């Protein structure tokens, strides 16, 4: 039994050391390459640098405001993705605000201009009457036509019919194309256009044509939005904040580990190993769970969850000490201590998880990031406290280390 426990405990220690080194440094053997675990964790705007803006959707008493609001967010996402900003995030903030975050950008004003344009496209007859709007267009792409950049568009079934009727009626007259009330093209109709396709001209550069095509393709914003806030964060500031936070976390964890060893001796050393396993599990979950971004408040959530993991171990070890003082053997004290501490650990963690879930649902931005990392950390800490620490203590007890001093209990008698 003693030999088996010693071998098992040695294997666990070696695995933790190996996985820790792999998580920190990665590994490359020939074509096989494993990146460090930190490279798989998506960093938030406050760490990577970039721009964020907050918009307020104008509620003019629409009955279906919620669906229009969701549609507005979808249009903004489509615009960003179509322009290559695949890591940009669009989230709801409160009831009528939209927060847009775009990391790693060089020209935030241009991006925000693209986001904020309503893109109300209208085709008007010579009398100023609207023939059709942008939603009649099926596809729109930038193209070269007669030596200049244009937007090549195709129409849907309804748009094709409307455009055919208008161009038949207004041959040799002007049909103007307006974007947000400004005329961007005013071509003369030479002949009826019945094929459901055409071009928009207007002395555009390639970038102008691409942006206009994107705005038309994504459609008009269902709601008018007003920019309330816009800030840029430098990558240097994020790097400094990240390094400072990581250093603070390392110092804090080291002090906690030292305290646990001093106060609880052998169980404290076991908790140090369990804490290392917890940190690896937590980082792994942050790397693999989709949509999770690490932010500065998120780092605070991780550190707080580490404290809660240690707190669970404190409850367990105090219960074990009480059982040893009552005269039980170390083995039975460990089992009884876990059983008696389980309900307290479960209750405290469940209440924290409930609070974290509420913040995730109703919070936004940094609050949501804090809630996500805290909830992930609490779930991981509960697992390590109840399962990992218990397994490690059973292995330790199997080594026949039964001195009460080793468990932080005064007196050197065998238990």
C-alpha positions in Angstrom: 0.0 0.0 0.0 2.8 2.4 1.0 4.8 1.6 -2.2 1.7 2.0 -4.4 0.8 5.4 -2.9 4.4 6.6 -3.2 4.5 5.6 -6.9 1.1 7.2 -7.6 2.1 10.4 -5.8 5.4 10.6 -7.7 3.6 10.1 -11.0 1.1 12.9 -10.2 3.9 15.3 -9.3 5.9 14.5 -12.5 2.8 14.9 -14.6 2.0 18.3 -13.0 5.6 19.5 -13.6 5.5 18.2 -17.2 2.2 19.7 -18.0 3.2 23.0 -16.3 6.3 23.2 -18.5 4.3 22.3 -21.6 1.7 25.0 -20.7 4.4 27.7 -20.2 7.0 26.9 -22.9 5.1 24.7 -25.4 6.8 22.0 -27.3 8.2 21.3 -30.8 9.4 17.9 -32.0 10.0 18.0 -35.8 6.7 18.9 -37.5 4.7 18.5 -34.2 4.3 21.8 -32.5 2.4 22.5 -29.3 2.0 26.2 -28.5 2.2 27.6 -25.0 -1.2 27.5 -23.3 -1.3 31.3 -22.9 -1.2 31.8 -26.7 -4.5 30.1 -27.0 -6.3 32.5 -24.6 -7.9 35.3 -26.4 -7.0 38.7 -24.8 -9.5 41.5 -24.4 -9.2 45.0 -25.7 -7.6 46.4 -22.5 -4.7 43.9 -22.9 -4.2 43.9 -26.7 -5.0 47.5 -27.5 -7.5 48.8 -30.0 -10.7 50.9 -29.9 -14.1 50.5 -28.3 -17.3 52.6 -28.8 -20.6 52.7 -27.1 -23.8 53.5 -29.1 -27.3 54.2 -28.0 -30.1 52.9 -30.1 -32.9 55.4 -30.5 -36.2 54.1 -29.2 -39.0 56.0 -31.0 -41.8 53.8 -29.5 -41.4 50.9 -31.9 -43.4 47.9 -30.7 -40.7 45.4 -31.9 -37.8 47.4 -30.5 -36.1 44.3 -29.1 -36.0 42.5 -32.5 -34.9 45.7 -34.2 -32.2 46.1 -31.6 -31.0 42.5 -32.2 -31.1 43.2 -36.0 -28.9 46.3 -35.5 -26.3 44.3 -33.7 -26.3 41.7 -36.4 -25.8 44.3 -39.1 -22.9 45.8 -37.2 -21.3 42.3 -36.8 -21.7 41.6 -40.5 -20.1 44.9 -41.5 -17.1 44.3 -39.3 -16.6 40.7 -40.4 -17.0 41.6 -44.1 -14.1 44.1 -43.6 -11.9 41.5 -42.0 -12.3 42.4 -38.4 -13.2 38.8 -37.4 -12.1 39.3 -33.8 -14.3 42.4 -33.2 -17.1 41.9 -30.7 -20.5 43.5 -30.6 -22.4 43.1 -27.3 -25.5 44.5 -25.7 -25.0 46.9 -22.8 -28.1 47.6 -20.7 -31.4 47.8 -22.6 -30.6 50.1 -25.5 -26.8 50.4 -25.8 -24.3 48.5 -28.0 -20.7 48.2 -27.2 -18.3 47.5 -30.1 -14.7 46.4 -29.4 -12.1 46.2 -32.2 -8.6 45.0 -31.2 -5.4 45.7 -33.1 -6.5 48.6 -35.2 -4.5 51.5 -36.7 -7.3 53.8 -37.8 -10.1 53.7 -35.3 -11.9 56.7 -36.7 -12.3 55.1 -40.1 -13.6 51.9 -38.6 -16.1 53.7 -36.4 -17.3 55.7 -39.4 -18.1 52.4 -41.2 -19.9 51.1 -38.1 -21.9 54.2 -37.5 -23.2 54.9 -41.0 -26.9 54.1 -41.4 -26.4 53.3 -45.1 -29.8 54.4 -46.2 -29.6 53.9 -50.0 -32.4 55.2 -52.2 -33.0 55.3 -56.0 -35.1 58.4 -56.9 -36.9 59.4 -60.1 -36.5 62.9 -61.6 -39.3 64.2 -59.4 -37.6 63.0 -56.2 -39.9 60.1 -55.5 -38.3 57.0 -54.1 -38.3 54.1 -56.6 -36.7 51.5 -54.3 -34.3 51.3 -51.4 -31.1 49.4 -50.6 -32.9 46.3 -49.3 -34.0 45.7 -52.9 -30.3 45.0 -53.8 -29.3 41.3 -53.6 -25.6 41.6 -54.0 -23.1 44.5 -54.2 -19.4 44.3 -54.9 -16.6 46.7 -55.9 -15.6 46.5 -59.5 -13.8 48.3 -62.3 -16.0 49.8 -65.0 -14.9 52.0 -67.9 -11.6 52.9 -66.1 -13.2 53.8 -62.7 -14.2 52.1 -59.5 -17.9 51.4 -59.2 -20.2 49.2 -57.2 -21.7 46.4 -59.3 -25.1 45.3 -58.0 -27.7 42.7 -58.7 -31.4 43.0 -57.7 -33.9 40.6 -56.2 -37.1 39.7 -57.9 -39.1 42.7 -56.6 -36.2 45.1 -57.1 -35.8 43.8 -60.7 -39.4 44.6 -61.5 -39.3 48.1 -59.9 -36.0 49.0 -61.6 -37.3 47.7 -65.0 -40.5 49.8 -64.7 -38.6 52.9 -63.7 -35.9 52.7 -66.4 -38.5 52.1 -69.0 -40.5 55.1 -67.8 -37.6 57.5 -67.5 -35.5 56.8 -70.6 -33.2 59.7 -71.3 -33.9 61.1 -67.8 -31.9 61.0 -64.6 -32.4 58.5 -61.9 -30.4 59.6 -58.8 -28.8 57.3 -56.3 -28.6 58.7 -52.8 -26.7 57.5 -49.7 -27.9 59.0 -46.4 -29.6 61.9 -48.3 -26.5 62.7 -50.4 -26.4 62.1 -54.2 -23.5 59.7 -54.9 -24.5 59.0 -58.6 -26.9 60.5 -61.0 -26.8 58.5 -64.2 -29.0 59.1 -67.3 -31.1 56.2 -68.4 -30.1 55.3 -71.9 -32.3 52.3 -72.3 -34.6 50.1 -70.1 -32.6 47.9 -67.7 -34.6 44.7 -67.3 -31.8 42.2 -66.4 -31.8 43.0 -62.7 -28.2 44.3 -62.6 -26.4 47.7 -62.7 -23.6 49.8 -61.5 -23.3 52.7 -59.1 -20.8 55.4 -60.2 -19.5 58.4 -58.4 -15.7 59.2 -58.7 -14.9 56.6 -56.1 -11.6 55.2 -55.0 -11.2 51.4 -54.5 -11.7 51.8 -50.8 -14.8 54.0 -51.3 -16.3 51.4 -53.6 -15.5 48.5 -51.2 -17.0 50.4 -48.2 -20.1 51.3 -50.1 -20.6 47.8 -51.3 -20.2 46.5 -47.8 -22.7 49.0 -46.4 -25.2 48.1 -49.1 -24.7 44.4 -48.7 -25.1 44.5 -45.0 -28.2 46.6 -45.3 -29.4 49.7 -43.5 -29.3 49.7 -39.7 -32.8 48.8 -38.4 -32.5 51.5 -35.7 -30.8 54.9 -35.6 -27.8 54.8 -33.3 -25.9 57.6 -31.5 -22.3 57.4 -30.5 -22.0 58.1 -26.7 -18.3 57.1 -26.1 -15.2 56.2 -28.1 -11.9 55.4 -26.6 -8.6 54.0 -27.9 -6.3 51.8 -25.8 -2.6 51.4 -26.7 -1.1 48.0 -26.9 1.8 49.2 -24.8 -0.6 50.1 -21.9 -2.2 46.6 -22.2 1.2 44.9 -22.2 2.3 46.8 -19.1 -1.0 46.1 -17.3 -0.8 42.4 -18.2 2.8 42.0 -17.0 2.0 43.8 -13.7 -1.1 41.8 -13.1 0.7 38.5 -13.8 3.5 39.5 -11.4 1.0 40.4 -8.7 -0.7 37.1 -9.2 2.5 35.1 -9.0 3.5 36.9 -5.7 0.1 36.4 -4.3 -0.1 32.7 -5.1 3.4 32.1 -3.7 2.5 33.8 -0.4 -0.7 31.8 -0.2 1.2 28.6 -0.8 3.8 29.5 1.9 1.0 30.3 4.4 -0.7 26.9 3.7 2.5 24.9 4.2 3.3 26.8 7.5 -0.2 26.5 8.9 -1.2 23.0 7.8 2.1 21.2 7.2 1.6 18.1 5.1 -2.0 18.9 4.0 -0.7 22.4 3.1 1.9 20.9 0.8 -0.9 18.8 -0.7 -2.9 21.9 -1.3 0.0 23.5 -3.1 0.1 20.6 -5.6 -3.7 20.8 -5.9 -3.5 24.5 -6.5 -1.0 24.0 -9.3 -3.4 21.5 -10.9 -6.3 24.0 -10.4 -4.3 26.7 -12.2 -3.6 24.4 -15.1 -7.3 23.4 -15.4 -8.4 27.0 -15.2 -6.0 28.2 -17.9 -7.0 25.2 -20.1 -10.7 26.1 -19.8 -10.0 29.7 -20.6 -8.1 28.6 -23.8 -10.7 26.1 -25.1 -14.1 27.6 -24.2 -15.2 29.7 -27.2 -16.0 33.3 -26.8 -13.9 33.8 -23.6 -11.6 36.8 -23.5 -9.1 37.5 -20.8 -9.3 41.1 -19.5 -7.8 42.9 -16.6 -11.0 42.4 -14.5 -10.9 38.8 -15.7 -7.5 38.4 -14.2 -8.9 39.7 -11.0 -11.7 37.1 -11.3 -9.0 34.4 -11.7 -7.1 35.6 -8.6 -10.3 35.7 -6.6 -11.2 32.2 -7.6 -7.7 31.0 -6.5 -8.5 32.5 -3.1 -11.7 30.6 -3.0 -9.9 27.4 -4.0 -7.6 27.9 -1.0 -10.5 28.8 1.2 -12.1 25.4 0.4 -8.9 23.6 1.4 -8.8 25.6 4.7 -12.3 24.4 5.5 -11.4 20.8 4.8 -8.1 20.9 6.7 -9.7 22.5 9.8 -12.4 19.7 9.7 -9.6 17.1 9.5 -7.8 18.7 12.5 -11.0 18.6 14.5 -11.5 14.9 13.7 -7.9 14.1 14.7 -8.3 16.0 18.0 -11.4 13.9 18.7 -9.3 10.8 18.7 -9.8 9.3 15.2 -7.1 8.0 13.1 -5.6 10.1 10.3 -7.2 8.0 7.6 -10.7 8.2 9.1 -10.2 11.9 10.0 -9.4 12.7 6.3 -12.6 10.9 5.1 -14.8 12.5 7.8 -13.2 15.9 7.3 -14.1 15.9 3.6 -17.7 14.7 4.3 -18.3 17.3 7.0 -16.8 20.1 4.8 -18.6 19.2 1.6 -21.9 21.0 2.3 -20.2 24.2 3.4 -18.0 24.2 0.2 -20.9 23.4 -2.0 -23.1 26.1 -0.6 -20.5 28.8 -0.8 -19.5 27.9 -4.4 -23.0 27.6 -5.7 -24.0 31.0 -4.4 -20.9 32.5 -6.1 -21.7 30.7 -9.3 -25.3 32.1 -9.2 -23.9 35.6 -8.8 -21.4 35.1 -11.6 -24.1 33.8 -14.0 -26.4 36.8 -13.3 -23.4 39.1 -14.0 -22.8 37.2 -17.3 -26.4 37.6 -18.4 -27.0 41.2 -17.4 -23.4 42.6 -17.3 -21.4 44.0 -20.2 -17.8 44.7 -21.1 -15.4 44.3 -18.2 -18.1 43.2 -15.8 -19.0 40.3 -18.0 -15.3 39.4 -18.4 -14.9 39.3 -14.7 -18.0 37.2 -14.3 -16.9 34.6 -16.9 -13.4 34.1 -15.4 -14.8 34.0 -11.9 -17.4 31.4 -12.7 -15.0 29.2 -14.6 -12.5 29.5 -11.8 -15.1 28.7 -9.1 -16.2 25.5 -11.0 -12.6 24.4 -11.4 -11.7 25.2 -7.8 -14.7 23.2 -6.5 -13.6 20.2 -8.6 -10.0 20.4 -7.3 -11.0 20.9 -3.7 -13.5 18.0 -3.7 -11.9 15.5 -6.1 -8.2 16.4 -6.6 -7.3 17.4 -3.0 -9.1 14.3 -1.6 -7.3 12.0 -3.9 -3.9 13.5 -3.1 -4.6 13.3 0.7 -5.6 9.7 0.4 -2.2 9.0 -1.4 -0.4 10.9 1.4 -2.2 8.9 4.1 -1.2 5.8 2.3 2.5 6.7 2.9 1.8 6.0 6.7 2.7 9.5 7.7 0.6 9.6 10.8 2.3 12.1 13.1 -0.2 14.7 14.3 2.4 17.4 13.8 2.4 16.8 10.1 -1.3 17.7 10.0 -0.9 20.9 12.0 -2.2 19.4 15.3 -0.2 20.1 18.5 1.4 17.0 20.0 3.5 14.4 18.4 1.5 11.3 19.2 0.6 8.9 16.5 -3.0 9.0 15.4 
